[in-house]
Every structure is written in C-alpha cells, then in structure tokens.
Amino acid sequence: MSRRRTRVLSFLAASAFLTSLAAAPAAAAPPGAQAAGTSVGGACLSVASSEVQRGLRQIGPPLGRNDLHWVLRAKSNDRTPWCPPLMWAAFDTSGGTGSSPVAVLLFRPGKYLGSAWKPTGFVSVTGSTPISVTITYKWLNPGDANANPTGGPVSSTYVGLWDSFFRFGELRPPGK
C-alpha cells in the first residue's frame, strides 16, 4: 500500500474513531415496534428497523423481480448502547444459488448510508472492525462451473466517516 493511501486510511480511521467516542448511545425501541433508525430490541442493527427496510427498498428486489426478496445472510452483531460508527448487513437472494446476487448495505447508528456495491454474485464479508468492513469479490471465468468461480478474489475495504463511506481496494472487473 502506498504511503499516501496509508496516511489517508489512517486519517479516516482516526476520524471515525473520534466521532464514535463523541456519539450518543443509540436508544432501543420498545419490544415489537419498528424503530426509526437502525436499532431495535437492543441490537445496534436490526433488519426490522426503518433504516434497514429503507435500504432494501432503495436497492429494489433481486434481479428487479418482484417475486424475489432479500434474505439476511449476516450482519453486524453489536448491542446498544455503544454502537460502532459503521455497521453492515449482507442479504442473499431468496431461493438463490452461489451465483445469485448478494447485497451488502452499510449503516451508521440511526442511518442507512448506501450499498457497498451493486448486488452481484460471489460476494462475502470477510472482515469488519468498528469503522470498516472488508468485502471479497469473485467471478466466473470462461469454462468455470457455476458453483466454482476462479476469478479473483479481490477485496475492498469500506471505511465509514460521518454520513458517508469510502472504498479502498479492488473491485471485480466490469462485466464479470
């Protein structure tokens, strides 16, 4: 990694950490209620929250098909009151296979920030810290079996900073 990139990443990490120290604790919603924000029932990030639902509406159904929906694969598991400045949730396509689209959505406490990348197959969250999430991408090369991609892997690290996030690293090649 270049010195400049290391300095920028260090600055963003330090800024996000300092921001998290100054942030107010997240308030939990009453049991059974859909909370405004991201927190429900003591979880910093709940699929039942209004912001997660807003994010899913914003990306639309998998493959643009109304007969498909997103199914939670994994998410940040932090508990209130000390929620990290960057949280994530990965969603699979209902009834999908390994090559079906996966969506990774990014959040800060109380707010949907956006999709890490367009929903695509062979995506996995391979690491996370309170201020970052690392996503690994693979793809099919000519002659590959659908369940065994040989393209990649490449990884991108997304770093949260206030109401936005920044990506460092590689993405899969266009059209793959």
Secondary structure, 3 states (H helix, E strand, C coil): CCHHHHHHHHHHHHHHHHHHHHCCCCCCCCCCCCCCCCCECCECCCCCCHHHHHHHHHHCCHHHCCCCCEEEEEECCCECCCCCCCEEEEEEECCCCCCCCEEEEEEECCEEEEECCCCECCEEEEEEECCEEEEEEEECCCCCCCCCCCEEEEEEEEEEECCEEEEEECCCCCCC
